């Protein structure tokens, strides 16, 4: 079963930065929009940011100006640079690609922001 692999999470103080990465097999991302989601304890999974195959991006209002999504199709990787982190950003972060109606997810990476 195809699975994405997230990495780069960790514990950081409020105001700090982290970059999480997502790796996929082969050219799984090529030609498709890739997105980062997050899920905090007791909350629904929410969309954080997305990037199209052409490089257009969109962000949740709560992270605009602080987070930046990028992709490297050669490396089959997607990144989320997170700056000015807040305790409310604490969650498990997942990357996702939807290919012809089939969703692919990773196992997630924990990001914890201490106050």
N, C-alpha and C positions, 0 to 999 in steps of 0.2 A: 504494500500500500504506500502510495506516495505521501511523504510527510515533509513538512517544512521544519527547519531547525532554527529556533531563536537563541540568542546568546547576548551577553553584555549587561544583564540586569545586575542589581546589587543594592547596597544600602548607601544612601547619600544624605547629607544634611540639606535642609531647606536652603534654596539659593544656588545649589550646586548643579552639576551637569552630568549626564550619562549619555552614552550612545549605545542603542541596542541594534543588533543585526539579525537578519533573517536570511538563511541560505536555503536554496531549493535545488533539486536535482535537475541536471540537464538544462534545458532552456524553458523551464516551466513558467517563468515570468514573462518571457518574450511575447510581446503583442497584447498583453493583458494588463488591466489595472491591478495594482497590488495595494493592500491596505494594512494599516496597523489598527488593532482594536485593543481595548483593555477591559478588565473586569476586576472591580474592587469587591471585597467581601460583602456579601449581602446585597449586591447590586447587579443589574443586568450588564451584559457585555455591551460596550459602546464603541462606536467608530471614533478613532482619534485622528487619523490622517489617511489620505489616499493619493496615489500617483498613477497617472495613466501611462500608457506605452509611449506617448509623445512627451511625457515629462510634466504635464499639467498637474497641479496639486490642489488639494482641498484639505481643510482642517476644521476640527471642532472648534467652536467659539472659545472654549475653555483653554485651548492650547495655542491659539493664534498668536504669532509674535514670539513664542517661546520654543516651539518644536519645529523641526524641519525634516521632512521626509525626502529621501533620495534613493536612486536605484543605480545599479551597475549591471547591465544586461550581460556583459562579457563574463563577469564573475557569478552571474545568477544570484544576485544579492540585493537586498533592500535594507535601508538603514533608517533609523529614527534618532536624530540628534535632539536631545531634550535639555534645554537650558532653563535657568531660573526655576528649578523644580520646587514644587509645593507639596506639603503633606497630602493634599487632595489628589495628587498624582500617583499615590501609592496604589498599586494594582499589579495583576499579572498581565503582561503585554503579549499579544498574539499577532502574528502576521497571517495574512489571508490572501489567497488568489482564487478567483472564480473563473473557471475555464469551462465555457459552454454549459453553464448551469451546475457544475460540480464544484463544491467548495473544498479547498485544501487548507488545512490549518497545521500549525505547529503545536508543540506541547506548552509553549508559553515561557516567559522569563519574568521572574519576580523583580519588581522595582519598589523599593521602600524608601520613602523620604521622611526623615525624622525632623521634628520641629526644634 
